[in-house]
Amino acid sequence: APHHDRGPGTSREYSPNANIQVPWPQGTECIARYTFKGTSEQDLPFNKGDVLTIIVVTKDPNWYKAKNTAGREGTIPANYVQKREGVKSGGKLSLMPWFHGKITRDQAERLLNPPETGLFLVRESTNFPGDYTLCVSCEGKVEHYRIIYAKGKLTIDEEGYFENLMQLVEHYSKDADGLCTRLIKPKVEEGTVAAQDEFSRSGWSLNRKDLKLDQVIGKGEFGDVMVGDYRGTKVAVKCIKNDATAQAFIAEASVMTQLRHDNLVQLLGVIVEENGSLYIVTEFMAKGCLVDYLRSRGRTVIDGDALLHFALNVCEAMAYLEANNFVHRDLAARNVLVSDDSIAKVSDFGLTKEASSTQDAAKLPVKWTSPEALREKRFSTKSDVWSYGILLWELYSFGRVPYPKIPLKEVVPRVENGYKMGCPDGCPDVVYNLMTECWNLDPGVRPSFHKLKERLQDISQGIGKRH
């Protein structure tokens, strides 16, 4: 019996699509659209949903040589896989594209015209601030249902209660359950794109059935970080249950699809459930965050070479972000993770934005943020360089909190008056000089990450020569 995921055919003579695309370059990531059992020794069998990396293009454009996440190599049929692309942030990615925010009853009725039974949208209630209204087109007219908060949940009829709007919409899409019609077609807010569709289109959507969650390894204000298993690979998973928070993390996940570097924590994919739960699946970093790693091991275990190795790892990642015009905005040792083979990788792109944009200053980590970013919300690669200087200080002081003994409210005025932290015990002068250059009050004078990387490489070769 044919396998239900059978692809379009794989015979060597058969040309699956005569107008084959230009070959994908080496290193391209793709995701399997069908299961491939393999027909010869050289083939690499895979299952639908597996992630594969192209190693070389074979002479036959219909076949690629690829490797899977376990490192096994072989040939694969080109028409069985879909190339992974960066998620386009053009248009707003939305988990709730049918949510129109503060619009009036009249505006809602205009949007649901021409009438089509089952066409719907959700808006904020104008008469009852804090509540919502579900507007549904039904047999030529629009019905407005007030959604109220009761017992901490949302309800229309005080019979069915829902955690969030996505759950409510999902329920009434399956069953009218007392409404004039079931919800059939969302009226998408202009300029928004359904996040689920965009992650699927670009090859980043994973199947929830393939993900097994084991235990919680971290708790954040947004939800839990868990260790899990995705098709035999150990992974870390951010689980976000609240629809509003999930919406903010969609932006993080879409940034991560555009970035790929050995010193950045790699996104494996995203799962968006209809009830509003979001899972962001990344590679698992066995040794945890850098600040805890430094504190728990200390000077007896970690030598100068290891510190320099971490400094370079982070600098390489930041030089890559700089070259691609991304600003991290929250660089600190707590946002760097350490892999099983002791490679440091930058994580937490929660605040990463394409260069030069502003954000809420109230939540900023004062001791790591540059004076101009705190004062004028001016974020740039150069404000990341300032934070990198602080991270170097954290490294060489084995995870101490910066500006020890200075009360938090005094940090900013003292820094603006030219105060710089002293050299940590045992830190080489050449490295301390780099820190102080990162802390120049004039952003224009701070070195670039490209320059910092070159200088750290020189220091590391210099240290190498002395041994």
C-alpha positions as CSV (number, residue, x, y, z in Angstrom):
1,A,0.0,0.0,0.0
2,P,1.3,3.4,-0.8
3,H,2.6,5.4,2.1
4,H,0.1,8.3,2.9
5,D,2.9,10.8,2.9
6,R,4.3,9.6,-0.4
7,G,5.9,12.4,-2.3
8,P,5.6,13.2,-6.0
9,G,7.8,10.3,-7.1
10,T,11.5,9.6,-6.8
11,S,12.6,7.4,-9.7
12,R,16.1,8.5,-10.9
13,E,14.9,8.8,-14.5
14,Y,11.8,10.8,-13.4
15,S,12.1,14.5,-13.5
16,P,9.7,15.7,-10.8
17,N,9.4,19.2,-12.1
18,A,10.9,20.1,-15.4
19,N,11.4,23.7,-14.4
20,I,13.6,22.9,-11.5
21,Q,14.7,25.9,-9.5
22,V,18.2,27.2,-9.3
23,P,20.1,24.9,-7.0
24,W,20.1,25.9,-3.4
25,P,23.5,26.8,-2.0
26,Q,25.4,24.6,0.4
27,G,24.3,25.1,4.0
28,T,20.6,25.8,3.0
29,E,18.2,24.4,5.6
30,C,15.1,22.7,4.4
31,I,12.1,20.9,6.0
32,A,10.7,17.6,4.7
33,R,7.2,17.9,3.1
34,Y,6.9,14.1,2.7
35,T,8.4,10.9,4.2
36,F,11.2,9.4,2.1
37,K,12.1,5.8,2.7
38,G,15.2,5.8,0.4
39,T,15.6,3.6,-2.7
40,S,19.4,2.9,-2.6
41,E,22.3,2.7,-0.2
42,Q,23.4,6.3,-0.8
43,D,20.0,7.7,0.1
44,L,19.2,9.5,3.4
45,P,15.8,8.4,4.6
46,F,13.7,11.0,6.4
47,N,10.2,11.6,7.8
48,K,7.8,14.4,7.0
49,G,8.8,17.4,9.2
50,D,12.5,16.5,9.6
51,V,15.0,19.4,9.2
52,L,17.8,18.7,6.7
53,T,20.8,20.8,5.6
54,I,22.1,20.7,2.0
55,I,25.8,19.8,1.8
56,V,26.3,19.7,-2.0
57,V,24.3,19.9,-5.1
58,T,24.7,16.7,-7.1
59,K,25.1,16.6,-10.9
60,D,21.4,15.8,-11.2
61,P,19.5,18.9,-10.2
62,N,16.6,16.8,-8.8
63,W,18.8,15.3,-6.0
64,Y,20.8,16.9,-3.2
65,K,23.4,15.5,-0.9
66,A,22.2,16.5,2.6
67,K,22.6,15.7,6.3
68,N,20.1,15.3,9.1
69,T,20.2,16.8,12.6
70,A,22.0,13.6,13.9
71,G,24.8,14.3,11.3
72,R,24.0,11.4,9.0
73,E,24.5,12.1,5.3
74,G,23.0,10.9,2.0
75,T,21.1,11.9,-1.1
76,I,17.6,13.3,-1.0
77,P,15.0,14.1,-3.7
78,A,14.7,17.9,-4.2
79,N,11.0,17.9,-4.6
80,Y,10.4,16.3,-1.2
81,V,11.7,19.2,0.7
82,Q,10.9,22.9,1.2
83,K,13.5,25.5,1.7
84,R,13.3,27.4,5.0
85,E,13.2,31.1,4.6
86,G,13.3,33.9,7.1
87,V,9.8,34.9,8.2
88,K,9.0,38.2,6.6
89,S,8.1,40.8,9.2
90,G,6.4,42.8,6.5
91,G,2.8,43.3,7.6
92,K,2.2,42.7,11.3
93,L,2.4,39.0,12.2
94,S,-0.6,38.3,14.4
95,L,-1.8,35.4,16.4
96,M,-5.3,37.0,16.3
97,P,-5.6,38.6,12.8
98,W,-9.3,38.9,13.4
99,F,-8.8,41.2,16.4
100,H,-9.3,44.9,15.5
101,G,-8.7,46.6,18.8
102,K,-10.5,49.9,19.5
103,I,-13.0,50.3,16.7
104,T,-16.7,51.4,17.0
105,R,-19.8,49.4,16.3
106,D,-20.3,51.3,13.1
107,Q,-16.8,50.7,11.9
108,A,-17.2,46.9,12.6
109,E,-20.4,46.8,10.6
110,R,-18.7,48.5,7.7
111,L,-15.8,46.0,7.8
112,L,-18.3,43.1,7.7
113,N,-19.9,44.4,4.6
114,P,-20.7,42.9,2.0
115,P,-22.5,40.5,4.3
116,E,-21.3,36.9,4.3
117,T,-22.7,34.5,6.9
118,G,-20.0,33.5,9.4
119,L,-17.7,36.4,8.6
120,F,-16.5,37.7,12.0
121,L,-14.2,40.0,14.0
122,V,-13.5,40.8,17.6
123,R,-13.1,44.4,18.9
124,E,-12.6,46.1,22.2
125,S,-15.9,47.1,23.7
126,T,-16.6,50.8,23.5
127,N,-19.3,50.9,26.1
128,F,-17.6,48.6,28.6
129,P,-13.9,49.2,28.7
130,G,-12.0,46.0,29.4
131,D,-14.6,43.8,27.8
132,Y,-14.7,42.7,24.2
133,T,-17.3,42.4,21.5
134,L,-17.6,39.5,19.0
135,C,-19.2,40.9,15.7
136,V,-20.7,38.3,13.4
137,S,-22.3,38.7,10.0
138,C,-25.4,36.5,9.8
139,E,-28.0,36.4,7.0
140,G,-27.4,40.0,5.9
141,K,-27.1,41.6,9.3
142,V,-24.4,42.0,12.0
143,E,-24.9,40.6,15.5
144,H,-22.8,42.0,18.4
145,Y,-22.1,39.7,21.3
146,R,-20.5,41.1,24.4
147,I,-17.6,39.1,25.8
148,I,-17.3,39.7,29.6
149,Y,-14.7,38.8,32.1
150,A,-16.1,36.6,34.9
151,K,-14.1,34.6,37.4
152,G,-11.0,35.6,35.6
153,K,-12.1,34.0,32.3
154,L,-14.0,35.2,29.2
155,T,-17.6,34.2,28.5
156,I,-20.5,35.2,26.2
157,D,-23.3,33.3,27.9
158,E,-21.9,32.5,31.3
159,E,-22.0,28.8,30.3
160,G,-18.8,28.4,28.3
161,Y,-15.7,29.9,29.9
162,F,-12.4,30.5,28.0
163,E,-8.8,31.4,29.1
164,N,-8.3,33.8,26.2
165,L,-9.9,35.1,23.0
166,M,-8.2,32.5,20.8
167,Q,-9.8,29.7,22.8
168,L,-13.2,31.4,22.5
169,V,-12.9,31.9,18.8
170,E,-11.7,28.3,18.3
171,H,-14.7,27.0,20.2
172,Y,-17.3,29.0,18.3
173,S,-15.6,28.1,14.9
174,K,-16.4,24.5,15.6
175,D,-19.9,25.0,16.9
176,A,-22.4,27.9,16.9
177,D,-23.3,26.9,20.5
178,G,-26.1,29.5,20.8
179,L,-24.7,32.1,18.4
180,C,-26.6,32.9,15.2
181,T,-24.0,31.0,13.2
182,R,-20.6,29.3,13.8
183,L,-17.6,31.5,13.0
184,I,-16.5,30.6,9.5
185,K,-14.3,33.3,8.1
186,P,-12.1,35.8,10.0
187,K,-12.2,39.4,8.8
188,V,-8.4,40.0,8.9
189,E,-7.3,43.4,10.1
190,E,-5.7,45.3,7.2
191,G,-1.9,45.0,7.2
192,T,-1.8,41.9,9.5
193,V,-0.8,38.4,8.5
194,A,-1.8,35.3,10.4
195,A,1.3,34.2,12.2
196,Q,0.4,30.5,11.8
197,D,0.2,30.8,8.0
198,E,3.5,32.7,7.8
199,F,5.5,30.2,9.9
200,S,4.0,27.3,7.8
201,R,4.8,29.1,4.5
202,S,8.4,29.7,5.4
203,G,9.0,26.2,6.8
204,W,9.2,26.9,10.5
205,S,6.0,25.3,11.8
206,L,6.6,22.1,13.8
207,N,4.0,19.5,14.7
208,R,2.9,19.5,18.4
209,K,2.5,15.7,18.2
210,D,6.3,15.3,17.6
211,L,7.2,17.3,20.7
212,K,7.5,15.6,24.1
213,L,7.9,18.0,27.1
214,D,9.9,16.6,30.1
215,Q,10.6,19.0,32.9
216,V,10.6,22.7,33.7
217,I,14.2,24.1,33.7
218,G,13.3,27.8,34.1
219,K,10.4,30.0,35.0
220,G,10.0,33.4,33.4
221,E,7.3,36.0,33.8
222,F,5.9,34.9,30.4
223,G,5.8,31.2,31.1
224,D,8.0,28.2,31.5
225,V,11.2,27.0,29.8
226,M,11.1,23.3,29.5
227,V,13.5,20.6,28.3
228,G,11.9,18.3,25.8
229,D,12.4,16.0,22.9
230,Y,11.6,16.7,19.3
231,R,12.0,13.6,17.2
232,G,14.9,12.2,19.2
233,T,16.7,15.6,19.6
234,K,16.9,17.2,23.0
235,V,15.5,20.7,22.8
236,A,14.6,23.7,25.0
237,V,11.0,25.0,24.7
238,K,9.6,28.3,25.8
239,C,5.9,27.6,26.6
240,I,3.8,30.8,26.5
241,K,0.2,30.4,27.4
242,N,-1.2,33.9,27.5
243,D,-2.3,35.2,24.1
244,A,-1.0,38.8,24.7
245,T,2.4,37.7,25.8
246,A,2.5,35.1,23.0
247,Q,1.9,37.9,20.5
248,A,5.1,39.6,21.8
249,F,7.1,36.4,21.4
250,I,6.0,35.9,17.8
251,A,8.2,38.9,17.0
252,E,11.2,37.2,18.8
253,A,10.6,34.0,16.9
254,S,10.3,35.8,13.5
255,V,13.7,37.5,14.2
256,M,15.3,34.2,15.0
257,T,14.2,32.7,11.7
258,Q,16.3,35.4,9.9
259,L,19.5,34.8,11.9
260,R,21.9,31.9,11.7
261,H,25.3,31.7,13.4
262,D,27.2,29.2,15.4
263,N,27.3,31.5,18.4
264,L,23.6,32.3,18.4
265,V,21.1,29.9,20.0
266,Q,19.4,28.3,17.0
267,L,15.7,28.2,16.6
268,L,14.4,24.8,15.5
269,G,10.8,25.9,14.9
270,V,7.5,27.2,16.3
271,I,4.2,25.6,17.3
272,V,1.2,27.8,17.4
273,E,-1.9,26.1,18.9
274,E,-5.4,27.3,18.1
275,N,-6.1,27.9,21.8
276,G,-3.4,30.6,21.9
277,S,-0.5,28.5,23.3
278,L,2.8,29.2,21.7
279,Y,5.9,27.0,21.8
280,I,9.3,28.3,20.7
281,V,11.6,25.3,20.2
282,T,15.4,26.0,20.3
283,E,18.6,23.9,20.6
284,F,19.2,22.7,24.1
285,M,22.2,24.3,25.9
286,A,23.3,21.8,28.5
287,K,25.4,24.0,30.7
288,G,22.9,26.7,31.3
289,C,23.4,30.5,31.4
290,L,26.9,32.0,31.4
291,V,26.5,33.9,34.7
292,D,25.5,30.8,36.6
293,Y,28.3,28.8,34.9
294,L,30.9,31.3,36.0
295,R,29.6,31.6,39.6
296,S,29.3,27.8,40.1
297,R,32.8,26.9,38.7
298,G,34.9,29.9,39.6
299,R,38.6,30.5,39.2
300,T,39.7,27.1,40.2
301,V,38.0,25.5,37.1
302,I,37.9,28.3,34.5
303,D,41.3,29.6,33.3
304,G,42.2,32.7,31.3
305,D,42.0,30.8,28.0
306,A,38.4,29.7,28.7
307,L,37.4,33.3,29.6
308,L,38.9,34.6,26.4
309,H,37.2,31.8,24.4
310,F,33.8,32.9,25.8
311,A,34.5,36.6,25.2
312,L,35.3,35.7,21.5
313,N,32.2,33.5,21.1
314,V,29.9,36.3,22.2
315,C,31.9,38.9,20.1
316,E,31.5,36.7,17.0
317,A,27.8,36.5,17.5
318,M,27.5,40.3,18.0
319,A,29.7,41.0,15.0
320,Y,27.3,38.9,12.9
321,L,24.3,40.8,14.3
322,E,26.1,44.1,13.6
323,A,26.8,43.1,10.0
324,N,23.1,42.2,9.6
325,N,21.9,45.4,11.1
326,F,20.3,43.9,14.2
327,V,20.5,45.4,17.7
328,H,20.2,43.0,20.6
329,R,19.4,45.6,23.3
330,D,19.7,43.2,26.3
331,L,23.2,41.7,26.1
332,A,24.3,40.4,29.5
333,A,25.9,37.2,30.8
334,R,22.5,36.0,31.9
335,N,21.4,36.0,28.2
336,V,24.3,33.9,27.0
337,L,24.0,30.2,27.2
338,V,26.7,27.5,27.3
339,S,26.5,24.3,25.3
340,D,27.6,20.8,26.3
341,D,30.9,21.4,24.5
342,S,31.4,24.7,26.3
343,I,30.6,27.1,23.4
344,A,28.9,30.3,24.5
345,K,25.9,31.4,22.4
346,V,23.8,34.6,22.6
347,S,20.1,34.0,23.3
348,D,17.0,36.0,24.2
349,F,16.1,38.0,21.2
350,G,13.0,39.2,23.0
351,L,14.0,42.8,22.5
352,T,16.0,42.4,19.2
353,K,14.8,44.9,16.6
354,E,16.2,45.9,13.3
355,A,18.6,48.7,14.0
356,S,17.6,52.1,15.4
357,S,14.3,51.9,17.1
358,T,13.0,52.9,20.5
359,Q,11.4,51.1,23.4
360,D,10.0,51.4,26.9
361,A,12.9,52.6,29.1
362,A,11.2,51.5,32.4
363,K,12.1,47.8,31.9
364,L,15.7,48.4,31.0
365,P,18.5,46.7,32.9
366,V,20.2,49.9,34.2
367,K,23.6,48.5,34.9
368,W,24.0,47.0,31.4
369,T,22.4,49.7,29.3
370,S,24.4,52.6,27.8
371,P,23.8,56.2,29.0
372,E,22.3,57.3,25.7
373,A,19.9,54.4,25.5
374,L,18.7,55.1,29.1
375,R,18.4,58.8,28.5
376,E,17.1,59.1,25.0
377,K,16.1,55.5,24.2
378,R,18.7,55.6,21.4
379,F,19.6,51.9,20.7
380,S,22.2,51.0,18.2
381,T,25.0,48.5,17.7
382,K,27.1,51.0,19.8
383,S,24.8,50.7,22.8
384,D,25.2,46.9,22.4
385,V,29.0,47.5,22.5
386,W,28.6,49.3,25.9
387,S,26.7,46.2,27.2
388,Y,29.4,43.9,25.8
389,G,32.0,45.9,27.9
390,I,29.9,45.1,31.0
391,L,29.6,41.5,30.0
392,L,33.4,41.3,29.7
393,W,33.6,42.7,33.2
394,E,31.1,40.0,34.4
395,L,33.2,37.3,32.7
396,Y,36.5,38.3,34.3
397,S,34.9,38.8,37.8
398,F,33.3,35.3,37.5
399,G,29.7,36.5,37.5
400,R,29.7,39.3,40.0
401,V,26.9,41.9,39.7
402,P,28.3,45.0,38.0
403,Y,29.0,48.2,40.0
404,P,29.3,46.4,43.3
405,K,28.8,48.5,46.4
406,I,27.1,51.4,44.4
407,P,23.4,51.9,45.1
408,L,21.4,51.4,41.9
409,K,20.1,55.0,41.8
410,E,23.6,56.3,41.9
411,V,24.9,54.2,39.0
412,V,23.6,56.4,36.2
413,P,24.8,59.8,37.5
414,R,28.2,58.5,38.4
415,V,28.6,56.8,35.0
416,E,27.6,60.0,33.2
417,N,30.2,61.8,35.2
418,G,32.8,59.5,33.8
419,Y,33.0,56.7,36.4
420,K,34.3,53.4,35.1
421,M,34.5,50.1,37.1
422,G,38.0,49.0,38.0
423,C,39.9,46.1,36.5
424,P,38.7,42.7,37.9
425,D,41.4,40.7,39.8
426,G,43.6,38.7,37.5
427,C,42.1,40.3,34.3
428,P,44.9,41.1,31.7
429,D,45.4,44.8,31.1
430,V,44.8,44.4,27.4
431,V,41.3,43.0,28.1
432,Y,40.5,45.7,30.6
433,N,41.5,48.4,28.1
434,L,38.9,46.9,25.7
435,M,36.2,47.2,28.4
436,T,37.0,50.9,29.1
437,E,36.9,51.6,25.3
438,C,33.4,50.0,25.2
439,W,32.4,52.4,28.0
440,N,33.2,55.6,26.2
441,L,30.4,58.1,26.8
442,D,30.5,59.1,23.1
443,P,29.0,56.1,21.2
444,G,30.8,57.2,18.0
445,V,34.2,56.6,19.6
446,R,33.4,53.0,20.9
447,P,34.9,50.3,18.8
448,S,32.8,48.2,16.4
449,F,32.3,44.5,17.2
450,H,34.2,43.7,14.0
451,K,37.2,45.6,15.5
452,L,36.7,44.1,19.0
453,K,36.8,40.6,17.4
454,E,40.1,41.3,15.6
455,R,41.7,42.6,18.8
456,L,40.4,39.6,20.9
457,Q,41.8,37.2,18.2
458,D,45.2,39.0,18.5
459,I,45.1,38.8,22.3
460,S,44.2,35.1,22.1
461,Q,47.1,34.4,19.7
462,G,49.4,36.4,21.9
463,I,48.4,34.4,24.9
464,G,48.8,31.3,22.8
465,K,52.4,32.2,22.0
466,R,53.3,32.8,25.6
467,H,52.3,29.2,26.7
